[in-house]
């Protein structure tokens, strides 16, 4: 048996967006950024080493 990363043959796509219902829950756009960073960190740890970078508009990383 050979070792294989758990996500080595899996495509993972993630999308985040702001919602009007966030503020009443005490959530801000910064919470979305933190959640995305943590999700990406865990995916990388599981072996999701995507060869294609995903373009992000750094002037508005949430949008």
PDB file as gemmi writes it, atoms N, CA and C in Angstrom:
CRYST1    1.000    1.000    1.000  90.00  90.00  90.00 P 1                      
ATOM      1  N   UNK A   1       0.848  -1.173   0.000  1.00  0.00           N  
ATOM      2  CA  UNK A   1       0.000   0.000   0.000  1.00  0.00           C  
ATOM      3  C   UNK A   1       0.897   1.242   0.000  1.00  0.00           C  
ATOM      4  N   UNK A   2       0.533   2.222  -0.782  1.00  0.00           N  
ATOM      5  CA  UNK A   2       1.309   3.461  -0.827  1.00  0.00           C  
ATOM      6  C   UNK A   2       0.557   4.576  -0.122  1.00  0.00           C  
ATOM      7  N   UNK A   3       1.342   5.498   0.399  1.00  0.00           N  
ATOM      8  CA  UNK A   3       0.751   6.644   1.093  1.00  0.00           C  
ATOM      9  C   UNK A   3       0.197   7.629   0.075  1.00  0.00           C  
ATOM     10  N   UNK A   4      -0.979   8.176   0.344  1.00  0.00           N  
ATOM     11  CA  UNK A   4      -1.586   9.168  -0.545  1.00  0.00           C  
ATOM     12  C   UNK A   4      -2.203  10.261   0.318  1.00  0.00           C  
ATOM     13  N   UNK A   5      -1.956  11.509  -0.050  1.00  0.00           N  
ATOM     14  CA  UNK A   5      -2.567  12.625   0.659  1.00  0.00           C  
ATOM     15  C   UNK A   5      -4.085  12.521   0.516  1.00  0.00           C  
ATOM     16  N   UNK A   6      -4.847  12.819   1.589  1.00  0.00           N  
ATOM     17  CA  UNK A   6      -6.310  12.666   1.541  1.00  0.00           C  
ATOM     18  C   UNK A   6      -7.000  13.426   0.413  1.00  0.00           C  
ATOM     19  N   UNK A   7      -6.478  14.575   0.025  1.00  0.00           N  
ATOM     20  CA  UNK A   7      -7.133  15.364  -1.021  1.00  0.00           C  
ATOM     21  C   UNK A   7      -6.328  15.409  -2.317  1.00  0.00           C  
ATOM     22  N   UNK A   8      -5.417  14.472  -2.507  1.00  0.00           N  
ATOM     23  CA  UNK A   8      -4.533  14.549  -3.667  1.00  0.00           C  
ATOM     24  C   UNK A   8      -5.260  14.400  -4.998  1.00  0.00           C  
ATOM     25  N   UNK A   9      -6.403  13.763  -5.032  1.00  0.00           N  
ATOM     26  CA  UNK A   9      -7.145  13.582  -6.278  1.00  0.00           C  
ATOM     27  C   UNK A   9      -8.495  14.291  -6.240  1.00  0.00           C  
ATOM     28  N   UNK A  10      -8.605  15.321  -5.412  1.00  0.00           N  
ATOM     29  CA  UNK A  10      -9.876  16.004  -5.207  1.00  0.00           C  
ATOM     30  C   UNK A  10      -9.760  17.478  -5.567  1.00  0.00           C  
ATOM     31  N   UNK A  11     -10.760  17.995  -6.256  1.00  0.00           N  
ATOM     32  CA  UNK A  11     -10.827  19.425  -6.552  1.00  0.00           C  
ATOM     33  C   UNK A  11     -11.719  20.067  -5.504  1.00  0.00           C  
ATOM     34  N   UNK A  12     -11.218  21.124  -4.884  1.00  0.00           N  
ATOM     35  CA  UNK A  12     -11.978  21.822  -3.850  1.00  0.00           C  
ATOM     36  C   UNK A  12     -12.163  23.266  -4.287  1.00  0.00           C  
ATOM     37  N   UNK A  13     -13.398  23.735  -4.277  1.00  0.00           N  
ATOM     38  CA  UNK A  13     -13.698  25.134  -4.598  1.00  0.00           C  
ATOM     39  C   UNK A  13     -14.449  25.740  -3.420  1.00  0.00           C  
ATOM     40  N   UNK A  14     -14.070  26.953  -3.061  1.00  0.00           N  
ATOM     41  CA  UNK A  14     -14.696  27.627  -1.927  1.00  0.00           C  
ATOM     42  C   UNK A  14     -15.082  29.028  -2.354  1.00  0.00           C  
ATOM     43  N   UNK A  15     -16.234  29.462  -1.920  1.00  0.00           N  
ATOM     44  CA  UNK A  15     -16.694  30.820  -2.197  1.00  0.00           C  
ATOM     45  C   UNK A  15     -17.206  31.424  -0.899  1.00  0.00           C  
ATOM     46  N   UNK A  16     -16.834  32.676  -0.644  1.00  0.00           N  
ATOM     47  CA  UNK A  16     -17.358  33.371   0.530  1.00  0.00           C  
ATOM     48  C   UNK A  16     -17.986  34.678   0.080  1.00  0.00           C  
ATOM     49  N   UNK A  17     -18.978  35.135   0.821  1.00  0.00           N  
ATOM     50  CA  UNK A  17     -19.592  36.424   0.508  1.00  0.00           C  
ATOM     51  C   UNK A  17     -20.245  36.990   1.761  1.00  0.00           C  
ATOM     52  N   UNK A  18     -20.379  38.296   1.780  1.00  0.00           N  
ATOM     53  CA  UNK A  18     -21.024  38.958   2.907  1.00  0.00           C  
ATOM     54  C   UNK A  18     -22.532  38.743   2.825  1.00  0.00           C  
ATOM     55  N   UNK A  19     -23.172  38.813   3.982  1.00  0.00           N  
ATOM     56  CA  UNK A  19     -24.613  38.635   4.067  1.00  0.00           C  
ATOM     57  C   UNK A  19     -25.185  39.684   5.006  1.00  0.00           C  
ATOM     58  N   UNK A  20     -26.390  40.196   4.709  1.00  0.00           N  
ATOM     59  CA  UNK A  20     -26.999  41.167   5.619  1.00  0.00           C  
ATOM     60  C   UNK A  20     -27.240  40.597   7.021  1.00  0.00           C  
ATOM     61  N   UNK A  21     -27.326  39.294   7.138  1.00  0.00           N  
ATOM     62  CA  UNK A  21     -27.572  38.672   8.428  1.00  0.00           C  
ATOM     63  C   UNK A  21     -26.336  38.505   9.292  1.00  0.00           C  
ATOM     64  N   UNK A  22     -25.174  38.946   8.805  1.00  0.00           N  
ATOM     65  CA  UNK A  22     -23.942  38.782   9.573  1.00  0.00           C  
ATOM     66  C   UNK A  22     -23.884  39.706  10.785  1.00  0.00           C  
ATOM     67  N   UNK A  23     -24.206  40.984  10.587  1.00  0.00           N  
ATOM     68  CA  UNK A  23     -24.062  41.980  11.657  1.00  0.00           C  
ATOM     69  C   UNK A  23     -24.864  41.627  12.909  1.00  0.00           C  
ATOM     70  N   UNK A  24     -26.133  41.210  12.787  1.00  0.00           N  
ATOM     71  CA  UNK A  24     -26.875  40.851  14.002  1.00  0.00           C  
ATOM     72  C   UNK A  24     -26.239  39.692  14.782  1.00  0.00           C  
ATOM     73  N   UNK A  25     -25.430  38.899  14.096  1.00  0.00           N  
ATOM     74  CA  UNK A  25     -24.743  37.786  14.752  1.00  0.00           C  
ATOM     75  C   UNK A  25     -23.390  38.201  15.314  1.00  0.00           C  
ATOM     76  N   UNK A  26     -23.047  39.484  15.139  1.00  0.00           N  
ATOM     77  CA  UNK A  26     -21.765  39.978  15.628  1.00  0.00           C  
ATOM     78  C   UNK A  26     -20.604  39.651  14.715  1.00  0.00           C  
ATOM     79  N   UNK A  27     -20.901  39.355  13.455  1.00  0.00           N  
ATOM     80  CA  UNK A  27     -19.854  39.001  12.496  1.00  0.00           C  
ATOM     81  C   UNK A  27     -19.556  40.165  11.563  1.00  0.00           C  
ATOM     82  N   UNK A  28     -18.289  40.314  11.209  1.00  0.00           N  
ATOM     83  CA  UNK A  28     -17.830  41.370  10.312  1.00  0.00           C  
ATOM     84  C   UNK A  28     -17.115  40.733   9.120  1.00  0.00           C  
ATOM     85  N   UNK A  29     -16.859  41.512   8.064  1.00  0.00           N  
ATOM     86  CA  UNK A  29     -16.135  40.967   6.905  1.00  0.00           C  
ATOM     87  C   UNK A  29     -14.788  40.343   7.281  1.00  0.00           C  
ATOM     88  N   UNK A  30     -14.151  40.866   8.311  1.00  0.00           N  
ATOM     89  CA  UNK A  30     -12.869  40.302   8.752  1.00  0.00           C  
ATOM     90  C   UNK A  30     -13.026  38.850   9.208  1.00  0.00           C  
ATOM     91  N   UNK A  31     -14.186  38.513   9.735  1.00  0.00           N  
ATOM     92  CA  UNK A  31     -14.427  37.131  10.135  1.00  0.00           C  
ATOM     93  C   UNK A  31     -14.432  36.207   8.916  1.00  0.00           C  
ATOM     94  N   UNK A  32     -14.937  36.691   7.787  1.00  0.00           N  
ATOM     95  CA  UNK A  32     -14.927  35.885   6.559  1.00  0.00           C  
ATOM     96  C   UNK A  32     -13.503  35.627   6.093  1.00  0.00           C  
ATOM     97  N   UNK A  33     -12.674  36.670   6.152  1.00  0.00           N  
ATOM     98  CA  UNK A  33     -11.275  36.525   5.744  1.00  0.00           C  
ATOM     99  C   UNK A  33     -10.582  35.507   6.649  1.00  0.00           C  
ATOM    100  N   UNK A  34     -10.802  35.618   7.956  1.00  0.00           N  
ATOM    101  CA  UNK A  34     -10.196  34.668   8.894  1.00  0.00           C  
ATOM    102  C   UNK A  34     -10.677  33.242   8.632  1.00  0.00           C  
ATOM    103  N   UNK A  35     -11.973  33.084   8.386  1.00  0.00           N  
ATOM    104  CA  UNK A  35     -12.519  31.749   8.126  1.00  0.00           C  
ATOM    105  C   UNK A  35     -11.933  31.159   6.849  1.00  0.00           C  
ATOM    106  N   UNK A  36     -11.787  31.970   5.811  1.00  0.00           N  
ATOM    107  CA  UNK A  36     -11.215  31.487   4.553  1.00  0.00           C  
ATOM    108  C   UNK A  36      -9.753  31.089   4.746  1.00  0.00           C  
ATOM    109  N   UNK A  37      -9.005  31.898   5.494  1.00  0.00           N  
ATOM    110  CA  UNK A  37      -7.594  31.581   5.739  1.00  0.00           C  
ATOM    111  C   UNK A  37      -7.460  30.265   6.507  1.00  0.00           C  
ATOM    112  N   UNK A  38      -8.285  30.066   7.517  1.00  0.00           N  
ATOM    113  CA  UNK A  38      -8.228  28.824   8.295  1.00  0.00           C  
ATOM    114  C   UNK A  38      -8.635  27.620   7.453  1.00  0.00           C  
ATOM    115  N   UNK A  39      -9.652  27.791   6.627  1.00  0.00           N  
ATOM    116  CA  UNK A  39     -10.076  26.699   5.746  1.00  0.00           C  
ATOM    117  C   UNK A  39      -8.956  26.335   4.780  1.00  0.00           C  
ATOM    118  N   UNK A  40      -8.329  27.345   4.182  1.00  0.00           N  
ATOM    119  CA  UNK A  40      -7.221  27.095   3.254  1.00  0.00           C  
ATOM    120  C   UNK A  40      -6.061  26.404   3.965  1.00  0.00           C  
ATOM    121  N   UNK A  41      -5.770  26.825   5.179  1.00  0.00           N  
ATOM    122  CA  UNK A  41      -4.671  26.224   5.942  1.00  0.00           C  
ATOM    123  C   UNK A  41      -4.931  24.734   6.173  1.00  0.00           C  
ATOM    124  N   UNK A  42      -6.145  24.393   6.542  1.00  0.00           N  
ATOM    125  CA  UNK A  42      -6.474  22.986   6.778  1.00  0.00           C  
ATOM    126  C   UNK A  42      -6.467  22.183   5.479  1.00  0.00           C  
ATOM    127  N   UNK A  43      -6.946  22.770   4.390  1.00  0.00           N  
ATOM    128  CA  UNK A  43      -6.917  22.064   3.103  1.00  0.00           C  
ATOM    129  C   UNK A  43      -5.484  21.807   2.656  1.00  0.00           C  
ATOM    130  N   UNK A  44      -4.613  22.793   2.833  1.00  0.00           N  
ATOM    131  CA  UNK A  44      -3.205  22.596   2.479  1.00  0.00           C  
ATOM    132  C   UNK A  44      -2.588  21.490   3.328  1.00  0.00           C  
ATOM    133  N   UNK A  45      -2.942  21.442   4.598  1.00  0.00           N  
ATOM    134  CA  UNK A  45      -2.415  20.398   5.476  1.00  0.00           C  
ATOM    135  C   UNK A  45      -2.890  19.012   5.047  1.00  0.00           C  
ATOM    136  N   UNK A  46      -4.057  18.948   4.406  1.00  0.00           N  
ATOM    137  CA  UNK A  46      -4.589  17.667   3.931  1.00  0.00           C  
ATOM    138  C   UNK A  46      -4.102  17.304   2.533  1.00  0.00           C  
ATOM    139  N   UNK A  47      -3.288  18.167   1.929  1.00  0.00           N  
ATOM    140  CA  UNK A  47      -2.700  17.830   0.648  1.00  0.00           C  
ATOM    141  C   UNK A  47      -3.329  18.473  -0.557  1.00  0.00           C  
ATOM    142  N   UNK A  48      -4.175  19.471  -0.381  1.00  0.00           N  
ATOM    143  CA  UNK A  48      -4.765  20.163  -1.527  1.00  0.00           C  
ATOM    144  C   UNK A  48      -3.776  21.205  -2.034  1.00  0.00           C  
ATOM    145  N   UNK A  49      -2.820  20.767  -2.826  1.00  0.00           N  
ATOM    146  CA  UNK A  49      -1.789  21.653  -3.355  1.00  0.00           C  
ATOM    147  C   UNK A  49      -2.131  21.998  -4.796  1.00  0.00           C  
ATOM    148  N   UNK A  50      -3.111  22.841  -4.968  1.00  0.00           N  
ATOM    149  CA  UNK A  50      -3.596  23.200  -6.296  1.00  0.00           C  
ATOM    150  C   UNK A  50      -2.484  23.834  -7.124  1.00  0.00           C  
ATOM    151  N   UNK A  51      -2.245  23.327  -8.350  1.00  0.00           N  
ATOM    152  CA  UNK A  51      -1.202  23.893  -9.200  1.00  0.00           C  
ATOM    153  C   UNK A  51      -1.607  25.219  -9.832  1.00  0.00           C  
ATOM    154  N   UNK A  52      -2.885  25.518  -9.866  1.00  0.00           N  
ATOM    155  CA  UNK A  52      -3.339  26.752 -10.499  1.00  0.00           C  
ATOM    156  C   UNK A  52      -3.748  27.758  -9.434  1.00  0.00           C  
ATOM    157  N   UNK A  53      -3.082  28.916  -9.405  1.00  0.00           N  
ATOM    158  CA  UNK A  53      -3.473  29.927  -8.424  1.00  0.00           C  
ATOM    159  C   UNK A  53      -4.835  30.518  -8.764  1.00  0.00           C  
ATOM    160  N   UNK A  54      -5.559  30.900  -7.753  1.00  0.00           N  
ATOM    161  CA  UNK A  54      -6.864  31.521  -7.935  1.00  0.00           C  
ATOM    162  C   UNK A  54      -6.678  33.024  -7.860  1.00  0.00           C  
ATOM    163  N   UNK A  55      -7.098  33.764  -8.900  1.00  0.00           N  
ATOM    164  CA  UNK A  55      -6.915  35.218  -8.866  1.00  0.00           C  
ATOM    165  C   UNK A  55      -7.787  35.862  -7.796  1.00  0.00           C  
ATOM    166  N   UNK A  56      -7.188  36.779  -7.051  1.00  0.00           N  
ATOM    167  CA  UNK A  56      -7.900  37.526  -6.016  1.00  0.00           C  
ATOM    168  C   UNK A  56      -7.592  39.000  -6.211  1.00  0.00           C  
ATOM    169  N   UNK A  57      -8.621  39.819  -6.232  1.00  0.00           N  
ATOM    170  CA  UNK A  57      -8.442  41.266  -6.325  1.00  0.00           C  
ATOM    171  C   UNK A  57      -8.097  41.763  -4.930  1.00  0.00           C  
ATOM    172  N   UNK A  58      -6.817  42.051  -4.672  1.00  0.00           N  
ATOM    173  CA  UNK A  58      -6.380  42.429  -3.338  1.00  0.00           C  
ATOM    174  C   UNK A  58      -6.889  43.802  -2.909  1.00  0.00           C  
ATOM    175  N   UNK A  59      -7.405  44.592  -3.852  1.00  0.00           N  
ATOM    176  CA  UNK A  59      -8.017  45.864  -3.458  1.00  0.00           C  
ATOM    177  C   UNK A  59      -9.313  45.600  -2.724  1.00  0.00           C  
ATOM    178  N   UNK A  60      -9.938  44.459  -3.020  1.00  0.00           N  
ATOM    179  CA  UNK A  60     -11.182  44.071  -2.371  1.00  0.00           C  
ATOM    180  C   UNK A  60     -11.190  42.549  -2.267  1.00  0.00           C  
ATOM    181  N   UNK A  61     -10.413  41.974  -1.319  1.00  0.00           N  
ATOM    182  CA  UNK A  61     -10.282  40.524  -1.264  1.00  0.00           C  
ATOM    183  C   UNK A  61     -11.583  39.782  -0.992  1.00  0.00           C  
ATOM    184  N   UNK A  62     -12.601  40.473  -0.511  1.00  0.00           N  
ATOM    185  CA  UNK A  62     -13.881  39.808  -0.262  1.00  0.00           C  
ATOM    186  C   UNK A  62     -14.807  39.868  -1.461  1.00  0.00           C  
ATOM    187  N   UNK A  63     -14.438  40.657  -2.468  1.00  0.00           N  
ATOM    188  CA  UNK A  63     -15.410  40.851  -3.512  1.00  0.00           C  
ATOM    189  C   UNK A  63     -15.018  40.515  -4.857  1.00  0.00           C  
TER     190      UNK A  63                                                      
END                                                                             
